[in-house]
Amino acid sequence: MSTKILIVEDDDTLLATLKYNFEKENFEVVTAADGAKALEVARSEKPDLIVLDLMLPELSGYEVCRILRKDTTVPILMLTARTEEIDKIVGLEIGADDYMTKP
């Protein structure tokens, strides 16, 4: 049984790149392109890890993280273009396990 990763990203190119690279390493990948879909997929697919963008349609990554933390302890890695220290602090305080900026 392979590790399942949920990638939540609204940039189609980045989503495809991440998906390709994780699958190449034999991870099972499920995806969502907005915050509402992310919650739906996380609840139905029960991933082992969530890679979460912050700036999403429907619900922000912050809101998705906050909601998921009420229900699950799955590791959440925020991957975002937001580089301000305050963004990282908020992300970690609401329940993200790590915070990385996009290249």
MMTF fields as JSON, N, C-alpha, C and O atoms, coordinates in Angstrom:
{
  "mmtfVersion": "1.0.0",
  "mmtfProducer": "UNKNOWN",
  "numBonds": 411,
  "numAtoms": 412,
  "numGroups": 103,
  "numChains": 1,
  "numModels": 1,
  "chainsPerModel": [1],
  "groupsPerChain": [103],
  "chainIdList": ["A"],
  "bondAtomList": [4, 2, 8, 6, 12, 10, 16, 14, 20, 18, 24, 22, 28, 26, 32, 30, 36, 34, 40, 38, 44, 42, 48, 46, 52, 50, 56, 54, 60, 58, 64, 62, 68, 66, 72, 70, 76, 74, 80, 78, 84, 82, 88, 86, 92, 90, 96, 94, 100, 98, 104, 102, 108, 106, 112, 110, 116, 114, 120, 118, 124, 122, 128, 126, 132, 130, 136, 134, 140, 138, 144, 142, 148, 146, 152, 150, 156, 154, 160, 158, 164, 162, 168, 166, 172, 170, 176, 174, 180, 178, 184, 182, 188, 186, 192, 190, 196, 194, 200, 198, 204, 202, 208, 206, 212, 210, 216, 214, 220, 218, 224, 222, 228, 226, 232, 230, 236, 234, 240, 238, 244, 242, 248, 246, 252, 250, 256, 254, 260, 258, 264, 262, 268, 266, 272, 270, 276, 274, 280, 278, 284, 282, 288, 286, 292, 290, 296, 294, 300, 298, 304, 302, 308, 306, 312, 310, 316, 314, 320, 318, 324, 322, 328, 326, 332, 330, 336, 334, 340, 338, 344, 342, 348, 346, 352, 350, 356, 354, 360, 358, 364, 362, 368, 366, 372, 370, 376, 374, 380, 378, 384, 382, 388, 386, 392, 390, 396, 394, 400, 398, 404, 402, 408, 406],
  "bondOrderList": [1, 1, 1, 1, 1, 1, 1, 1, 1, 1, 1, 1, 1, 1, 1, 1, 1, 1, 1, 1, 1, 1, 1, 1, 1, 1, 1, 1, 1, 1, 1, 1, 1, 1, 1, 1, 1, 1, 1, 1, 1, 1, 1, 1, 1, 1, 1, 1, 1, 1, 1, 1, 1, 1, 1, 1, 1, 1, 1, 1, 1, 1, 1, 1, 1, 1, 1, 1, 1, 1, 1, 1, 1, 1, 1, 1, 1, 1, 1, 1, 1, 1, 1, 1, 1, 1, 1, 1, 1, 1, 1, 1, 1, 1, 1, 1, 1, 1, 1, 1, 1, 1],
  "groupList": [{"groupName": "MET", "atomNameList": ["N", "CA", "C", "O"], "elementList": ["N", "C", "C", "O"], "formalChargeList": [0, 0, 0, 0], "bondAtomList": [1, 0, 2, 1, 3, 2], "bondOrderList": [1, 1, 2], "singleLetterCode": "M", "chemCompType": "L-PEPTIDE LINKING"}, {"groupName": "SER", "atomNameList": ["N", "CA", "C", "O"], "elementList": ["N", "C", "C", "O"], "formalChargeList": [0, 0, 0, 0], "bondAtomList": [1, 0, 2, 1, 3, 2], "bondOrderList": [1, 1, 2], "singleLetterCode": "S", "chemCompType": "L-PEPTIDE LINKING"}, {"groupName": "THR", "atomNameList": ["N", "CA", "C", "O"], "elementList": ["N", "C", "C", "O"], "formalChargeList": [0, 0, 0, 0], "bondAtomList": [1, 0, 2, 1, 3, 2], "bondOrderList": [1, 1, 2], "singleLetterCode": "T", "chemCompType": "L-PEPTIDE LINKING"}, {"groupName": "LYS", "atomNameList": ["N", "CA", "C", "O"], "elementList": ["N", "C", "C", "O"], "formalChargeList": [0, 0, 0, 0], "bondAtomList": [1, 0, 2, 1, 3, 2], "bondOrderList": [1, 1, 2], "singleLetterCode": "K", "chemCompType": "L-PEPTIDE LINKING"}, {"groupName": "ILE", "atomNameList": ["N", "CA", "C", "O"], "elementList": ["N", "C", "C", "O"], "formalChargeList": [0, 0, 0, 0], "bondAtomList": [1, 0, 2, 1, 3, 2], "bondOrderList": [1, 1, 2], "singleLetterCode": "I", "chemCompType": "L-PEPTIDE LINKING"}, {"groupName": "LEU", "atomNameList": ["N", "CA", "C", "O"], "elementList": ["N", "C", "C", "O"], "formalChargeList": [0, 0, 0, 0], "bondAtomList": [1, 0, 2, 1, 3, 2], "bondOrderList": [1, 1, 2], "singleLetterCode": "L", "chemCompType": "L-PEPTIDE LINKING"}, {"groupName": "VAL", "atomNameList": ["N", "CA", "C", "O"], "elementList": ["N", "C", "C", "O"], "formalChargeList": [0, 0, 0, 0], "bondAtomList": [1, 0, 2, 1, 3, 2], "bondOrderList": [1, 1, 2], "singleLetterCode": "V", "chemCompType": "L-PEPTIDE LINKING"}, {"groupName": "GLU", "atomNameList": ["N", "CA", "C", "O"], "elementList": ["N", "C", "C", "O"], "formalChargeList": [0, 0, 0, 0], "bondAtomList": [1, 0, 2, 1, 3, 2], "bondOrderList": [1, 1, 2], "singleLetterCode": "E", "chemCompType": "L-PEPTIDE LINKING"}, {"groupName": "ASP", "atomNameList": ["N", "CA", "C", "O"], "elementList": ["N", "C", "C", "O"], "formalChargeList": [0, 0, 0, 0], "bondAtomList": [1, 0, 2, 1, 3, 2], "bondOrderList": [1, 1, 2], "singleLetterCode": "D", "chemCompType": "L-PEPTIDE LINKING"}, {"groupName": "ALA", "atomNameList": ["N", "CA", "C", "O"], "elementList": ["N", "C", "C", "O"], "formalChargeList": [0, 0, 0, 0], "bondAtomList": [1, 0, 2, 1, 3, 2], "bondOrderList": [1, 1, 2], "singleLetterCode": "A", "chemCompType": "L-PEPTIDE LINKING"}, {"groupName": "TYR", "atomNameList": ["N", "CA", "C", "O"], "elementList": ["N", "C", "C", "O"], "formalChargeList": [0, 0, 0, 0], "bondAtomList": [1, 0, 2, 1, 3, 2], "bondOrderList": [1, 1, 2], "singleLetterCode": "Y", "chemCompType": "L-PEPTIDE LINKING"}, {"groupName": "ASN", "atomNameList": ["N", "CA", "C", "O"], "elementList": ["N", "C", "C", "O"], "formalChargeList": [0, 0, 0, 0], "bondAtomList": [1, 0, 2, 1, 3, 2], "bondOrderList": [1, 1, 2], "singleLetterCode": "N", "chemCompType": "L-PEPTIDE LINKING"}, {"groupName": "PHE", "atomNameList": ["N", "CA", "C", "O"], "elementList": ["N", "C", "C", "O"], "formalChargeList": [0, 0, 0, 0], "bondAtomList": [1, 0, 2, 1, 3, 2], "bondOrderList": [1, 1, 2], "singleLetterCode": "F", "chemCompType": "L-PEPTIDE LINKING"}, {"groupName": "GLY", "atomNameList": ["N", "CA", "C", "O"], "elementList": ["N", "C", "C", "O"], "formalChargeList": [0, 0, 0, 0], "bondAtomList": [1, 0, 2, 1, 3, 2], "bondOrderList": [1, 1, 2], "singleLetterCode": "G", "chemCompType": "PEPTIDE LINKING"}, {"groupName": "ARG", "atomNameList": ["N", "CA", "C", "O"], "elementList": ["N", "C", "C", "O"], "formalChargeList": [0, 0, 0, 0], "bondAtomList": [1, 0, 2, 1, 3, 2], "bondOrderList": [1, 1, 2], "singleLetterCode": "R", "chemCompType": "L-PEPTIDE LINKING"}, {"groupName": "PRO", "atomNameList": ["N", "CA", "C", "O"], "elementList": ["N", "C", "C", "O"], "formalChargeList": [0, 0, 0, 0], "bondAtomList": [1, 0, 2, 1, 3, 2], "bondOrderList": [1, 1, 2], "singleLetterCode": "P", "chemCompType": "L-PEPTIDE LINKING"}, {"groupName": "CYS", "atomNameList": ["N", "CA", "C", "O"], "elementList": ["N", "C", "C", "O"], "formalChargeList": [0, 0, 0, 0], "bondAtomList": [1, 0, 2, 1, 3, 2], "bondOrderList": [1, 1, 2], "singleLetterCode": "C", "chemCompType": "L-PEPTIDE LINKING"}],
  "groupTypeList": [0, 1, 2, 3, 4, 5, 4, 6, 7, 8, 8, 8, 2, 5, 5, 9, 2, 5, 3, 10, 11, 12, 7, 3, 7, 11, 12, 7, 6, 6, 2, 9, 9, 8, 13, 9, 3, 9, 5, 7, 6, 9, 14, 1, 7, 3, 15, 8, 5, 4, 6, 5, 8, 5, 0, 5, 15, 7, 5, 1, 13, 10, 7, 6, 16, 14, 4, 5, 14, 3, 8, 2, 2, 6, 15, 4, 5, 0, 5, 2, 9, 14, 2, 7, 7, 4, 8, 3, 4, 6, 13, 5, 7, 4, 13, 9, 8, 8, 10, 0, 2, 3, 15],
  "groupIdList": [1, 2, 3, 4, 5, 6, 7, 8, 9, 10, 11, 12, 13, 14, 15, 16, 17, 18, 19, 20, 21, 22, 23, 24, 25, 26, 27, 28, 29, 30, 31, 32, 33, 34, 35, 36, 37, 38, 39, 40, 41, 42, 43, 44, 45, 46, 47, 48, 49, 50, 51, 52, 53, 54, 55, 56, 57, 58, 59, 60, 61, 62, 63, 64, 65, 66, 67, 68, 69, 70, 71, 72, 73, 74, 75, 76, 77, 78, 79, 80, 81, 82, 83, 84, 85, 86, 87, 88, 89, 90, 91, 92, 93, 94, 95, 96, 97, 98, 99, 100, 101, 102, 103],
  "secStructList": [7, 7, 7, 3, 3, 3, 3, 3, 7, 1, 7, 2, 2, 2, 2, 2, 2, 2, 2, 2, 2, 2, 2, 2, 6, 6, 7, 3, 3, 3, 3, 3, 1, 1, 2, 2, 2, 2, 2, 2, 2, 2, 2, 2, 2, 7, 7, 1, 3, 3, 3, 3, 7, 1, 1, 7, 1, 1, 1, 7, 2, 2, 2, 2, 2, 2, 2, 2, 2, 2, 2, 7, 7, 7, 7, 3, 3, 3, 3, 3, 1, 7, 7, 7, 2, 2, 2, 2, 2, 2, 2, 2, 2, 6, 6, 7, 1, 3, 3, 3, 3, 7, 7],
  "xCoordList": [0.851, 0.0, 0.892, 1.761, 0.676, 1.524, 0.958, -0.219, 1.827, 1.436, 0.607, 0.971, -0.506, -1.406, -1.187, -1.206, -0.978, -0.751, -1.863, -2.197, -2.425, -3.382, -2.631, -2.06, -2.634, -2.032, -3.164, -4.043, -3.136, -4.155, -3.469, -2.721, -3.732, -3.044, -3.937, -4.468, -4.109, -4.959, -4.189, -4.814, -2.88, -2.061, -1.894, -1.21, -2.523, -2.54, -1.144, -0.9, -0.235, 1.116, 1.85, 2.464, 1.787, 2.449, 1.804, 2.505, 0.487, -0.214, 0.252, 0.549, 0.314, 0.747, 2.196, 2.533, 3.043, 4.455, 4.615, 5.347, 3.93, 3.993, 3.451, 4.054, 2.315, 1.687, 2.63, 2.823, 3.204, 4.124, 5.3, 5.645, 5.909, 7.088, 6.775, 7.563, 5.656, 5.284, 4.953, 5.348, 4.233, 3.902, 5.155, 5.241, 6.111, 7.381, 8.098, 8.844, 7.867, 8.457, 7.519, 7.709, 6.509, 5.574, 4.593, 4.122, 4.282, 3.222, 1.908, 1.883, 0.826, -0.515, -0.904, -0.762, -1.399, -1.693, -3.155, -3.679, -3.802, -5.133, -4.981, -4.088, -5.855, -5.682, -6.989, -8.089, -6.81, -7.937, -7.412, -6.269, -8.254, -7.831, -8.458, -8.195, -9.282, -9.831, -10.065, -10.03, -10.301, -10.427, -11.589, -11.453, -12.726, -13.908, -13.679, -14.014, -13.115, -12.825, -11.77, -11.82, -10.814, -9.776, -10.389, -9.99, -11.353, -12.02, -12.743, -12.663, -13.443, -14.188, -13.243, -13.498, -12.149, -11.204, -10.486, -10.296, -10.093, -9.407, -10.293, -9.818, -11.553, -12.479, -12.782, -12.931, -12.874, -13.22, -12.008, -12.12, -10.86, -9.679, -8.753, -7.947, -8.859, -8.029, -6.535, -5.931, -5.949, -4.533, -3.606, -3.988, -2.375, -1.339, -0.58, 0.085, -0.684, -0.018, -0.819, -1.361, -0.893, -1.542, -0.528, 0.084, -0.357, 0.463, -0.531, -1.302, -0.512, -1.594, -1.108, -0.26, -1.641, -1.394, -2.233, -3.266, -1.801, -2.574, -3.607, -4.743, -3.222, -4.106, -4.921, -4.475, -6.132, -7.014, -8.378, -8.806, -9.065, -10.465, -11.33, -10.913, -12.509, -13.513, -13.141, -13.753, -12.157, -11.665, -10.145, -9.508, -9.565, -8.105, -7.478, -8.141, -6.195, -5.463, -5.49, -5.519, -5.479, -5.584, -6.889, -6.895, -7.998, -9.302, -9.358, -9.877, -8.824, -8.801, -8.031, -8.496, -6.864, -6.042, -6.787, -6.818, -7.376, -8.102, -9.243, -9.429, -9.992, -11.123, -10.627, -11.169, -9.593, -9.08, -8.498, -8.608, -7.889, -7.278, -8.31, -7.96, -9.562, -10.618, -10.925, -11.418, -10.621, -11.01, -9.853, -10.061, -8.645, -7.562, -6.209, -6.021, -5.283, -3.91, -2.965, -1.747, -3.523, -2.691, -1.692, -2.067, -0.428, 0.547, 0.136, -0.294, 0.273, -0.061, 1.182, 1.738, 1.609, 2.731, 2.175, 1.599, 2.342, 1.897, 2.984, 4.145, 2.601, 3.504, 2.908, 1.875, 3.556, 2.931, 3.937, 5.133, 3.442, 4.271, 4.406, 5.232, 3.614, 3.651, 4.898, 5.087, 5.741, 7.045, 7.191, 8.232, 6.173, 6.26, 6.302, 5.626, 7.096, 7.234, 5.885, 5.632, 5.025, 3.718, 2.869, 2.119, 2.978, 2.226, 2.658, 1.831, 3.965, 4.49, 4.025, 3.605, 4.102, 3.682, 2.21, 1.849, 1.365, -0.073, -0.313, -1.08, 0.338, 0.158, 0.503, -0.228, 1.627, 2.047, 1.146, 0.874, 0.686, -0.183, -1.556, -2.156, -2.063, -3.382, -3.317, -4.347, -2.087, -2.001, -1.144, -1.032, -0.531, 0.36, 1.567, 2.002, 2.103, 3.279, 4.572, 5.609, 4.508, 5.666, 5.173, 4.021, 6.055, 5.693, 6.856, 7.967, 6.61, 7.659, 7.168, 5.981, 8.112, 7.745, 8.021, 8.962, 7.175, 7.329, 8.549, 8.898, 9.191, 10.355, 9.923, 10.763],
  "yCoordList": [-1.185, 0.0, 1.242, 1.387, 2.124, 3.313, 4.465, 4.486, 5.407, 6.599, 7.494, 7.72, 8.0, 8.845, 10.305, 10.675, 11.128, 12.56, 13.336, 13.077, 14.291, 15.23, 16.517, 17.143, 16.908, 18.17, 19.146, 18.872, 20.29, 21.321, 22.539, 23.242, 22.783, 23.835, 24.288, 23.456, 25.606, 26.109, 26.445, 26.741, 26.412, 26.628, 25.272, 24.387, 25.118, 23.834, 23.294, 22.094, 24.17, 23.735, 23.21, 22.144, 23.952, 23.505, 22.231, 21.327, 22.151, 20.949, 19.729, 18.682, 19.868, 18.758, 18.365, 17.181, 19.353, 19.082, 18.344, 17.358, 18.823, 18.155, 16.733, 15.794, 16.587, 15.268, 14.296, 13.167, 14.738, 13.906, 13.446, 12.264, 14.391, 14.062, 13.145, 12.25, 13.35, 12.448, 11.051, 10.051, 10.979, 9.669, 8.942, 7.718, 9.687, 9.111, 8.42, 7.462, 8.912, 8.325, 7.303, 6.919, 6.872, 5.813, 6.204, 5.345, 7.501, 7.931, 7.911, 8.162, 7.615, 7.753, 9.212, 9.748, 9.861, 11.289, 11.554, 11.059, 12.345, 12.876, 14.402, 14.932, 15.092, 16.536, 17.298, 16.75, 18.579, 19.509, 20.877, 21.229, 21.649, 22.954, 24.125, 25.28, 23.844, 24.93, 24.42, 23.217, 25.354, 25.005, 24.099, 23.183, 24.345, 23.518, 22.077, 21.133, 21.917, 20.575, 19.888, 18.673, 20.663, 20.097, 19.428, 18.326, 20.094, 19.511, 18.221, 17.22, 18.261, 17.09, 15.911, 14.794, 16.172, 15.105, 14.6, 13.394, 15.508, 15.091, 14.171, 13.183, 14.488, 13.679, 12.33, 11.328, 12.295, 11.04, 10.145, 8.923, 10.728, 9.95, 9.635, 8.708, 10.392, 10.197, 10.072, 9.019, 11.157, 11.103, 11.004, 11.306, 10.571, 10.47, 11.782, 11.994, 12.667, 13.964, 14.903, 14.488, 16.179, 17.203, 18.29, 18.859, 18.572, 19.692, 20.772, 20.593, 21.892, 22.876, 24.267, 24.843, 24.802, 26.191, 27.091, 26.663, 28.316, 29.256, 30.03, 30.196, 30.5, 31.362, 30.503, 30.153, 30.174, 29.272, 29.907, 30.753, 29.501, 29.91, 29.208, 28.211, 29.724, 29.17, 29.405, 30.246, 28.688, 28.84, 28.953, 28.26, 29.813, 29.939, 28.695, 27.924, 28.525, 27.434, 27.527, 26.509, 28.763, 28.942, 28.343, 27.626, 28.642, 28.12, 26.604, 25.923, 26.077, 24.625, 23.975, 22.997, 24.509, 23.969, 24.031, 23.052, 25.163, 25.348, 24.33, 23.733, 24.14, 23.2, 21.76, 20.994, 21.393, 20.027, 19.693, 18.556, 20.658, 20.418, 20.046, 19.456, 20.384, 19.992, 18.496, 17.887, 17.91, 16.532, 15.546, 14.345, 16.018, 15.095, 15.615, 16.81, 14.689, 15.051, 14.789, 14.778, 14.578, 14.326, 15.475, 16.637, 15.174, 16.243, 17.164, 16.696, 18.459, 19.462, 20.297, 20.916, 20.304, 21.11, 22.245, 22.005, 23.471, 24.614, 24.951, 25.136, 25.029, 25.359, 26.563, 26.452, 27.722, 28.954, 29.963, 29.866, 30.927, 32.026, 33.12, 34.023, 33.044, 34.068, 33.87, 32.816, 34.891, 34.76, 35.58, 35.521, 36.339, 37.157, 36.275, 35.249, 36.687, 35.94, 35.742, 34.685, 36.759, 36.666, 35.558, 34.889, 35.353, 34.279, 32.919, 32.044, 32.757, 31.5, 31.288, 30.191, 32.326, 32.23, 31.839, 30.938, 32.519, 32.203, 30.774, 30.041, 30.376, 29.014, 27.955, 26.981, 28.157, 27.18, 27.219, 26.183, 28.41, 28.517, 27.888, 27.398, 27.892, 27.292, 25.793, 25.137, 25.247, 23.792, 23.179, 21.955, 23.976, 23.387, 22.796, 23.304, 21.721, 21.084, 21.677, 21.621, 22.246, 22.916, 23.903, 23.842, 24.811, 25.901, 26.125, 26.416, 25.993, 26.19, 27.171, 27.22, 27.951, 28.864, 28.221, 27.445, 28.565, 28.048, 28.687, 29.829, 27.936, 28.516, 29.602, 30.196],
  "zCoordList": [0.0, 0.0, 0.0, 0.86, -0.956, -1.06, -0.235, 0.122, 0.051, 0.781, -0.136, -1.29, 0.387, -0.398, -0.023, 1.15, -1.059, -0.867, -1.562, -2.718, -0.835, -1.422, -1.733, -0.839, -3.008, -3.427, -3.707, -4.523, -3.025, -3.201, -3.806, -3.128, -5.09, -5.828, -6.977, -7.713, -7.138, -8.216, -9.484, -10.502, -9.469, -10.659, -11.351, -10.837, -12.52, -13.216, -13.519, -13.39, -13.919, -14.267, -13.04, -13.088, -11.949, -10.728, -10.193, -9.738, -10.243, -9.797, -10.595, -10.019, -11.913, -12.763, -12.478, -12.473, -12.242, -11.951, -10.627, -10.543, -9.599, -8.297, -8.383, -7.862, -9.042, -9.179, -9.89, -9.44, -10.987, -11.76, -10.89, -10.874, -10.172, -9.375, -8.198, -7.891, -7.543, -6.452, -6.984, -6.385, -8.1, -8.67, -9.152, -9.059, -9.66, -10.104, -8.94, -9.144, -7.721, -6.513, -5.859, -4.705, -6.614, -6.207, -5.106, -4.36, -5.002, -4.106, -4.873, -6.078, -4.181, -4.755, -4.555, -3.457, -5.619, -5.549, -5.885, -6.883, -5.032, -5.315, -5.288, -4.627, -6.007, -6.138, -5.927, -6.005, -5.657, -5.568, -5.985, -5.69, -6.676, -7.189, -6.437, -6.77, -5.429, -4.612, -3.191, -2.932, -2.287, -0.881, -0.547, 0.263, -1.162, -0.883, -1.343, -0.628, -2.524, -3.054, -2.192, -1.999, -1.672, -0.808, 0.423, 0.801, 1.04, 2.209, 1.833, 2.544, 0.712, 0.242, -0.012, 0.437, -0.738, -1.069, 0.187, 0.349, 1.064, 2.297, 3.127, 3.686, 3.205, 4.012, 3.366, 4.067, 2.048, 1.38, 1.135, 1.228, 0.827, 0.466, 1.642, 1.561, 2.721, 3.91, 3.565, 3.769, 3.042, 2.648, 3.853, 4.984, 3.579, 4.611, 4.782, 5.796, 3.777, 3.783, 2.898, 1.874, 3.295, 2.468, 2.161, 3.065, 0.873, 0.414, 0.011, -0.932, 0.726, 0.648, 0.261, 0.942, -0.824, -1.214, -0.308, 0.208, -0.117, 0.704, -0.096, 0.347, -1.26, -2.05, -3.006, -4.098, -2.559, -3.293, -3.515, -2.73, -4.586, -4.731, -3.681, -3.09, -3.458, -2.534, -1.079, -0.42, -0.565, 0.806, 0.738, -0.054, 1.555, 1.555, 2.184, 2.878, 1.925, 2.55, 4.066, 4.756, 4.588, 6.039, 6.559, 7.56, 5.871, 6.305, 6.178, 7.062, 5.083, 4.894, 6.034, 6.62, 6.351, 7.429, 8.761, 9.507, 9.051, 10.311, 10.442, 11.503, 9.374, 9.391, 9.539, 10.336, 8.769, 8.83, 10.199, 10.657, 10.845, 12.151, 13.215, 14.237, 12.985, 13.928, 13.83, 14.779, 12.649, 12.367, 12.265, 12.435, 11.994, 11.66, 12.126, 12.353, 12.261, 12.602, 11.429, 11.602, 10.243, 9.064, 8.896, 9.055, 8.577, 8.366, 7.207, 6.152, 7.419, 6.401, 6.135, 7.043, 4.879, 4.429, 3.584, 2.523, 4.042, 3.247, 2.245, 2.611, 0.979, -0.108, -0.81, -1.47, -0.672, -1.114, -1.637, -1.363, -2.388, -2.868, -1.811, -1.952, -0.772, 0.282, 1.136, 1.743, 1.173, 1.832, 3.105, 3.758, 3.466, 4.671, 5.921, 5.993, 6.889, 8.133, 8.833, 9.411, 8.777, 9.433, 8.814, 9.524, 7.491, 6.836, 7.37, 7.627, 7.53, 8.061, 9.504, 9.87, 10.305, 11.702, 11.798, 12.555, 11.029, 11.047, 10.591, 11.215, 9.507, 9.007, 10.036, 10.215, 10.709, 11.721, 12.954, 13.56, 13.322, 14.491, 14.282, 15.238, 13.055, 12.827, 12.577, 12.42, 12.54, 12.478, 11.398, 11.341, 10.535, 9.529, 10.243, 11.276, 9.682, 10.264, 9.724, 10.384, 8.521, 7.948, 6.897, 6.466, 6.488, 5.595, 4.656, 5.098, 3.357, 2.36, 1.298, 0.973, 0.766, -0.309, -1.658, -1.821, -2.619, -3.978, -4.612, -4.312, -5.488, -6.196, -7.159, -7.836]
}
